[in-house]
Amino acid sequence: MSALPTQQRMEHAEAAAFADLYAAAGPLAAELRSGFAWRGETLVTWAAAIDVLKFSRVIGVGLETPVTGEELVAIAAQYDAAAVPRSFVQLAPDARPAEAARILTAAGWTRHNNWARLARATAHPPAHVSRLRIEAVGAERAQIFGSICGTAFKLPELIARWAARLVGQPGWTHYLAYEGMEPVGTAALRIDGDIAWFGYAATLAAARGRGAQSALIARRLSDAARVGCTHAVVETAEDLPDAPSTSLRNLRRQGFEQAYLRANYVRVRKPA
């Protein structure tokens, strides 16, 4: 196994992918009450109209420069000004200073859970034989892509429309998995230098267990290697005895290894 990318590189690849999502919102931004801001290499995102932590979070804090209490207080004020119900700060193990978790807690965030960050080299993707057909798609099938993401994850229709707006954006490739003529799964790939970020992996409930995501992983690894990416990175739920992560276990079967666990800290907005 080749050396994995640094935590800073992995966090940046994810942050850049999510910055693209917010930049693509266009007229939906008002409905989402969404926005994003870079603080150096730290990304702050919000979508106040939807109380889904994934869409109001801080990525990359403490990796470029040590995090301070003043910085976190300013971010908290930014969330309060946007009327965000709940927010996440995601803290990688390499975040500085060593007492970053204590600084977070003092600023009003409390430990919630972990997300797993995984990576693998793009070389030698796993051989995968499937009766499902994988197609790279453009804006003409964006609504199909967004609808499957929303349905599979039981997300509000507004988020499905938002995801659809990302299809066809520069640096991205979006995929649909077809069973016969029926689209049943999605996935996306974003190129960040020599790193390929994987996301938007969703399969309709009726089609699960048929290898859609395995086929989509194999296709993205091949496509990423073809354009010069050395590694692919992805994030998913931590695998726990009382909450097994099917996604993480499938990624491991496809050659990904867990690079680190990223701690999530949540903050609930106080009533005005």
Order of alpha helices (4+ residues) and beta strands (2+ residues): alpha-alpha-beta-beta-beta-alpha-beta-alpha-beta-beta-alpha-alpha-beta-beta-beta-alpha-beta-alpha-beta
